[in-house]
Amino acid sequence: MDCPCGSHKPYADCCGKAHKDISTATTAEQLMRSRYSAFVLGNGNYLMDSHHSSTRPTKEKKAIEVWAKSVSWIRLEVLDKEKGRINDQKGTVTFNAYFFENGKVEVIHEKSEFVKENGLWMYLGLAK
């Protein structure tokens, strides 16, 4: 199957790699795309594993999985990125994630902040 992140690559050659081994997400954008794919697939374990330990919403894992599986994901649109390359320690990615819920198209517009924790890219939260 094509990867949900919109890369036009097979899932196994794209976000599937990160879902098996998070260290393969070598940029903030790759991690963000893999998290979007995890939402599409309802992969709560990956969403927790890729969330920085200081902001990880462990108690909300089940609710996140239930919601992610209850909507129909349409597409991801990356709008901008700042830093977040292999040798950076932090970066941001601005994106739109479109989904269908309650009979209408909705969009999550977010500028996400990513930082490295133990050498791995992690989602920290909304950029300030």
C-alpha positions in Angstrom: 0.0 0.0 0.0 1.1 3.6 -0.6 2.3 5.4 2.5 -0.4 7.5 4.2 2.0 10.4 4.6 1.7 11.2 0.9 5.3 10.4 -0.1 4.1 8.2 -3.0 6.4 5.5 -1.7 5.2 2.1 -0.4 4.4 2.2 3.3 7.1 -0.5 4.0 9.7 1.7 2.4 8.6 4.9 4.1 6.8 5.4 7.5 6.7 1.6 8.0 10.4 1.7 8.6 10.0 4.3 11.3 7.1 2.4 12.9 9.5 -0.6 13.2 12.6 1.4 14.2 12.1 5.1 15.2 15.8 5.8 14.6 15.1 5.6 10.8 13.3 8.9 11.1 16.4 11.1 10.7 14.7 14.4 10.2 11.9 16.2 12.1 9.8 16.1 8.9 10.2 12.3 8.6 9.1 11.9 12.2 6.1 14.2 11.7 5.1 12.2 8.6 5.5 8.9 10.5 3.3 10.3 13.3 0.6 11.3 10.7 0.7 7.8 9.3 0.5 6.4 12.9 -2.7 8.5 13.3 -4.1 7.1 10.0 -3.3 3.5 11.2 -4.4 4.1 14.8 -0.9 3.1 16.0 -1.1 4.5 19.5 2.1 2.8 20.6 4.1 4.6 18.0 2.4 7.9 18.8 3.5 7.5 22.5 7.0 6.2 21.6 7.6 9.2 19.3 6.4 11.8 21.8 9.0 13.5 24.0 9.0 12.1 27.5 8.4 15.5 29.1 5.1 16.0 27.2 4.0 12.4 26.4 0.2 12.0 27.1 0.3 8.4 28.2 -3.0 8.6 30.0 -4.7 9.8 26.8 -3.3 6.9 24.6 -6.6 5.0 24.4 -8.7 8.1 23.7 -6.2 9.1 21.0 -6.4 5.7 19.3 -10.2 5.6 19.4 -10.5 9.1 17.9 -7.8 8.4 15.2 -9.7 5.3 14.1 -13.1 7.1 14.2 -12.3 9.6 11.5 -11.4 9.1 7.8 -8.0 10.6 7.1 -7.7 12.3 3.7 -4.2 13.7 3.3 -1.2 15.4 4.8 0.1 18.7 3.5 3.5 19.9 4.7 3.6 23.7 4.5 6.9 24.7 6.0 9.8 23.4 8.0 12.6 25.1 9.9 15.8 23.3 10.9 15.1 19.7 11.9 17.7 18.2 9.6 19.9 15.2 10.5 22.5 17.2 12.4 20.1 19.7 14.1 18.9 19.2 17.7 15.5 20.9 17.1 13.1 21.9 14.4 9.6 22.8 13.5 7.2 21.5 10.8 4.0 23.3 9.8 1.3 21.2 8.3 -2.3 20.6 7.5 -3.8 17.2 8.2 -7.2 16.8 6.5 -9.8 14.3 7.8 -13.5 13.6 7.4 -15.6 13.6 10.6 -19.3 14.0 11.3 -20.1 14.5 7.7 -17.6 17.3 6.9 -13.9 17.8 6.1 -11.9 19.1 9.0 -8.3 20.2 9.1 -5.7 20.2 11.8 -3.3 23.1 11.2 -0.3 22.9 13.4 3.3 24.2 13.7 4.9 21.3 15.6 8.1 21.5 17.6 10.5 18.5 17.5 13.6 17.9 19.5 16.1 15.2 19.8 15.9 13.0 22.9 18.7 10.4 23.4 19.7 11.0 19.8 16.2 10.4 18.3 13.7 12.9 16.9 10.7 13.3 19.2 7.5 15.4 19.0 7.6 18.0 21.8 4.3 19.8 21.1 3.0 22.9 19.5 5.7 25.4 18.6 5.6 28.6 20.7 
